[in-house]
Amino acid sequence: MRKSAAPKVIIPDNVELKRRQAERDGLAERQDAKELRYDRRARAFHFAMRSGAAVTIPVAALREFDNATQGQLQEVKLVAAGSAIEHRGLDIDMSVHGIIRDVFGFGEIQQKRAGSVKTVAKAASSRANGAKGGRPRKTPA
């Protein structure tokens, strides 16, 4: 009788680990801003993104800045390598990705779409659970 071979374990070397980290960093970096400018006339923040896109966000869309003066708005700056904005005097720290997601509602749309997927398997499962009396009650541990 032949012995079965032990499972092969592959341990990545430092070069491979660095390559994987750079790949992850590159994906995250594209969502970061490389430049932030406040437009006094438009009363809006202009973000130049590392991906090459440009995004303009009106200050009125950011409730955190409701009581900020023009001077305070001009003092808002990019921090954390372009992944966030801050104004220390107003105690405001916001992620650039979060601002864009909240203003444009990308998070809500994706969540609604993910929850509304209808498949034959889901329908059959729902019918089967209904026939059993529905969702089981929680029992105290």
Rosetta silent file (secondary structure, phi, psi, omega in degrees, C-alpha in Angstrom):
SEQUENCE: MRKSAAPKVIIPDNVELKRRQAERDGLAERQDAKELRYDRRARAFHFAMRSGAAVTIPVAALREFDNATQGQLQEVKLVAAGSAIEHRGLDIDMSVHGIIRDVFGFGEIQQKRAGSVKTVAKAASSRANGAKGGRPRKTPA
SCORE:     score description
SCORE:     0.000 S_00000001
   1 L     0.000  132.062 -177.764    0.000    0.000    0.000 S_00000001
   2 L   -87.332  136.982  177.052    1.355    3.379   -1.019 S_00000001
   3 L   -75.092  141.547  176.591    1.411    6.192    1.481 S_00000001
   4 L   -78.054  144.429 -178.660   -0.457    9.300    0.423 S_00000001
   5 L   -70.029  143.226  177.241    1.676   12.352    0.029 S_00000001
   6 L   -66.966  148.642  178.509    1.395   15.017    2.686 S_00000001
   7 L   -58.704  142.122 -178.680   -0.369   18.178    1.582 S_00000001
   8 L   -83.865  125.531  178.280    1.992   20.642    0.013 S_00000001
   9 L  -106.320  123.385  179.803    2.352   23.876    1.974 S_00000001
  10 L  -107.489  118.985  178.790    3.584   26.845    0.004 S_00000001
  11 L  -105.798  116.839 -178.273    5.051   29.658    2.031 S_00000001
  12 L   -66.759  143.347  177.456    5.506   32.831    0.004 S_00000001
  13 L   -80.503  175.576 -177.133    8.917   34.445    0.158 S_00000001
  14 H   -60.398  -35.979 -179.611    9.489   38.115    1.012 S_00000001
  15 H   -63.781  -44.995  179.577    9.449   39.145   -2.639 S_00000001
  16 H   -66.180  -40.955  178.177    6.019   37.576   -3.151 S_00000001
  17 H   -62.153  -41.739  178.273    4.696   39.097    0.080 S_00000001
  18 H   -65.977  -38.668  178.048    5.896   42.543   -0.988 S_00000001
  19 H   -63.051  -43.927  179.550    4.300   42.086   -4.431 S_00000001
  20 H   -64.217  -41.574  179.016    0.965   41.139   -2.856 S_00000001
  21 H   -64.483  -41.550  179.147    1.118   44.117   -0.468 S_00000001
  22 H   -63.155  -37.091  178.177    1.912   46.493   -3.335 S_00000001
  23 H   -63.999  -45.566  177.973   -1.070   45.117   -5.258 S_00000001
  24 H   -63.713  -42.785  179.702   -3.386   45.741   -2.264 S_00000001
  25 H   -62.754  -39.317 -179.869   -1.926   49.210   -1.729 S_00000001
  26 H   -62.604  -39.640  178.711   -2.430   50.054   -5.394 S_00000001
  27 H   -65.858  -43.895 -179.345   -6.125   49.214   -5.240 S_00000001
  28 H   -68.923  -37.325 -175.628   -6.659   51.336   -2.141 S_00000001
  29 H   -62.776  -31.780 -178.569   -4.513   54.165   -3.464 S_00000001
  30 L   -64.617  -20.665  179.247   -6.756   54.722   -6.492 S_00000001
  31 L   -88.748   -4.488 -178.151   -9.533   55.830   -4.144 S_00000001
  32 L   -88.609  157.536  177.418   -7.298   58.463   -2.537 S_00000001
  33 E   -94.380  145.503  174.694   -7.048   62.105   -3.502 S_00000001
  34 E  -102.320  -14.754 -179.416   -3.797   63.641   -4.637 S_00000001
  35 E  -152.554  142.122  175.124   -5.060   67.215   -4.369 S_00000001
  36 E  -128.671  131.159  178.393   -7.777   69.128   -2.518 S_00000001
  37 E  -135.417  136.230  176.273   -8.839   72.645   -3.429 S_00000001
  38 E   -98.266  125.725  178.144  -11.610   74.760   -1.930 S_00000001
  39 E   -99.376  108.443 -176.188  -13.497   76.922   -4.452 S_00000001
  40 L   -63.217  -42.614 -178.092  -14.796   79.959   -2.591 S_00000001
  41 L   -64.233  -45.348 -178.864  -17.144   81.081   -5.392 S_00000001
  42 L   -83.445  -12.238 -175.223  -18.776   77.680   -5.832 S_00000001
  43 L    50.568   58.358 -176.408  -18.505   76.934   -2.102 S_00000001
  44 E  -148.101  154.533  174.128  -17.290   73.444   -2.973 S_00000001
  45 E   -96.849  134.732  175.935  -14.321   71.126   -2.485 S_00000001
  46 E  -110.194  121.183  178.049  -12.563   69.878   -5.618 S_00000001
  47 E  -105.559  128.336  169.672  -10.773   66.551   -5.261 S_00000001
  48 E  -101.336  115.042 -174.191   -8.228   65.405   -7.856 S_00000001
  49 E   -87.415  155.428  178.105   -8.079   61.642   -7.401 S_00000001
  50 L   -64.435  -24.153  179.598   -5.045   59.420   -7.947 S_00000001
  51 L   -73.638  -11.673 -177.309   -7.090   57.471  -10.487 S_00000001
  52 L   103.584  -12.732  179.152   -7.232   60.589  -12.669 S_00000001
  53 L   -76.082  158.844  174.865  -10.874   61.374  -11.870 S_00000001
  54 E  -126.160  136.909 -177.649  -11.970   64.741  -10.488 S_00000001
  55 E  -130.238  132.300  175.928  -14.813   65.107   -8.002 S_00000001
  56 E  -113.539  125.382 -178.992  -16.526   68.300   -6.848 S_00000001
  57 E  -119.367  118.202  176.242  -18.484   68.157   -3.595 S_00000001
  58 E   -66.687  140.979 -179.736  -20.590   71.150   -2.528 S_00000001
  59 H   -58.990  -32.894 -179.976  -20.030   72.120    1.098 S_00000001
  60 H   -60.520  -22.164  179.516  -23.814   72.027    1.590 S_00000001
  61 H   -80.709   -9.445 -178.419  -23.664   68.247    1.054 S_00000001
  62 L  -114.052   96.921 -174.684  -21.372   67.855    4.092 S_00000001
  63 H   -60.878  -22.156  178.943  -23.332   68.618    7.249 S_00000001
  64 H   -61.884  -23.379 -177.831  -20.121   68.619    9.296 S_00000001
  65 H  -103.174   14.859 -177.426  -19.278   71.968    7.689 S_00000001
  66 L   -53.230  -41.401 -175.484  -22.696   73.633    8.223 S_00000001
  67 L  -102.263   12.708 -177.719  -21.320   76.272   10.612 S_00000001
  68 L   -79.722  142.794  177.064  -17.882   76.695    9.038 S_00000001
  69 L   -84.355  167.305  177.047  -16.748   80.095    7.823 S_00000001
  70 H   -57.571  -41.863 -179.743  -15.133   80.678    4.410 S_00000001
  71 H   -63.040  -41.839  178.999  -11.762   80.999    6.136 S_00000001
  72 H   -65.799  -38.123  179.695  -12.185   77.708    7.967 S_00000001
  73 H   -64.441  -34.682  178.845  -13.195   75.942    4.748 S_00000001
  74 H   -70.936  -19.043 -179.469   -9.990   77.153    3.067 S_00000001
  75 L   -87.370   -6.767  178.673   -7.992   75.610    5.930 S_00000001
  76 L   -64.954  135.427 -177.098   -9.320   72.074    5.320 S_00000001
  77 E  -135.993  159.320  174.978   -6.448   69.878    4.164 S_00000001
  78 E   -77.295  140.357  175.884   -5.696   66.387    2.903 S_00000001
  79 E  -137.778  176.223  177.227   -4.079   64.015    5.386 S_00000001
  80 H    52.990   50.011  177.418   -3.145   60.340    5.615 S_00000001
  81 H    56.497   32.997  175.887   -1.609   60.266    2.119 S_00000001
  82 H    89.909    5.755 -178.238   -4.803   61.598    0.549 S_00000001
  83 L   -92.102   -6.661 -178.145   -7.221   59.171    2.148 S_00000001
  84 E  -151.276  162.873  172.249   -8.810   61.750    4.490 S_00000001
  85 E  -120.469  155.782  179.205   -9.478   65.446    5.055 S_00000001
  86 E  -150.104  154.936  167.794   -9.238   67.285    8.348 S_00000001
  87 E  -141.675  107.619 -174.635   -9.736   70.574   10.082 S_00000001
  88 L   -64.605  -39.264 -178.844   -8.335   70.462   13.595 S_00000001
  89 L   -62.918  -33.897  179.062  -10.084   73.640   14.774 S_00000001
  90 L   -93.424   -2.070 -178.245  -13.504   72.248   13.837 S_00000001
  91 L    56.034   49.855 -179.122  -12.524   68.746   15.037 S_00000001
  92 E  -117.620  125.833  173.380  -13.409   67.253   11.652 S_00000001
  93 E  -135.525  120.013 -177.902  -11.759   64.136   10.213 S_00000001
  94 E  -137.005  139.957  176.856  -13.451   62.470    7.246 S_00000001
  95 E   -78.575  142.096  179.527  -12.315   59.791    4.815 S_00000001
  96 H   -63.008  -44.946  179.329  -12.343   60.827    1.161 S_00000001
  97 H   -59.668  -42.974  179.323  -13.865   57.493    0.163 S_00000001
  98 H   -63.782  -39.128  178.729  -16.605   57.917    2.805 S_00000001
  99 H   -61.772  -49.375 -178.231  -17.436   61.432    1.608 S_00000001
 100 H   -63.869  -43.123  179.249  -17.836   60.280   -1.987 S_00000001
 101 H   -61.288  -45.641 -177.699  -19.824   57.201   -0.959 S_00000001
 102 H   -69.358  -42.367 -177.368  -22.191   59.224    1.253 S_00000001
 103 H   -68.011  -43.911 -177.468  -22.702   62.110   -1.180 S_00000001
 104 H   -90.901   -8.665  176.383  -23.316   59.926   -4.224 S_00000001
 105 L    70.877   24.171 -178.732  -25.062   57.134   -2.302 S_00000001
 106 H   -61.610  -39.154 -178.077  -22.964   54.326   -3.781 S_00000001
 107 H   -62.041  -43.471 -178.739  -23.082   52.300   -0.559 S_00000001
 108 H   -65.061  -43.466 -178.303  -26.887   52.325   -0.372 S_00000001
 109 H   -62.050  -46.468 -178.994  -27.353   51.309   -3.992 S_00000001
 110 H   -64.603  -39.114  179.604  -24.966   48.386   -3.702 S_00000001
 111 H   -65.955  -41.474  179.676  -26.558   47.223   -0.445 S_00000001
 112 H   -64.763  -42.536  179.955  -30.062   47.363   -1.917 S_00000001
 113 H   -64.720  -40.988 -178.387  -28.989   45.455   -5.016 S_00000001
 114 H   -66.243  -36.267 -178.929  -27.219   42.791   -2.995 S_00000001
 115 H   -80.176  -14.911 -175.502  -30.264   42.250   -0.768 S_00000001
 116 L  -102.233   14.066  179.455  -32.737   42.112   -3.620 S_00000001
 117 L   -68.023  128.533 -179.742  -31.196   39.230   -5.509 S_00000001
 118 L  -117.369  121.641  178.232  -33.936   36.733   -6.378 S_00000001
 119 L  -128.915  163.469  177.294  -33.016   33.205   -7.297 S_00000001
 120 H   -61.482  -40.545 -179.250  -34.898   29.940   -7.654 S_00000001
 121 H   -63.449  -41.528  178.629  -32.892   28.532   -4.739 S_00000001
 122 H   -64.052  -42.734 -179.513  -33.862   31.455   -2.447 S_00000001
 123 H   -63.244  -44.035  179.471  -37.540   31.086   -3.337 S_00000001
 124 H   -64.081  -41.983  178.987  -37.461   27.321   -2.674 S_00000001
 125 H   -63.134  -42.239  179.034  -35.657   27.841    0.628 S_00000001
 126 H   -62.710  -43.936  178.048  -38.163   30.469    1.694 S_00000001
 127 H   -62.147  -43.062 -179.146  -41.103   28.172    0.880 S_00000001
 128 H   -63.905  -42.300  178.300  -39.478   25.293    2.785 S_00000001
 129 H   -65.596  -38.294  178.563  -38.864   27.479    5.847 S_00000001
 130 H   -63.927  -38.393  179.122  -42.441   28.756    5.714 S_00000001
 131 H   -66.634  -26.401  179.421  -43.761   25.186    5.675 S_00000001
 132 L   -86.083   -0.650 -179.042  -41.749   24.476    8.831 S_00000001
 133 L   103.968   10.477  176.169  -43.330   27.399   10.646 S_00000001
 134 L    91.355 -163.161 -177.553  -40.908   30.135    9.624 S_00000001
 135 L   -67.062  134.844  179.437  -37.681   31.274   11.152 S_00000001
 136 L   -64.325  145.220  177.524  -36.732   29.391   14.344 S_00000001
 137 L   -72.512  148.933  177.105  -37.023   31.349   17.570 S_00000001
 138 L   -73.768  138.172  176.745  -33.846   32.339   19.348 S_00000001
 139 L  -111.902  137.920 -179.529  -33.144   30.299   22.431 S_00000001
 140 L   -63.797  140.810 -177.084  -31.164   31.757   25.342 S_00000001
 141 L   -78.748    0.000    0.000  -27.692   30.284   25.597 S_00000001
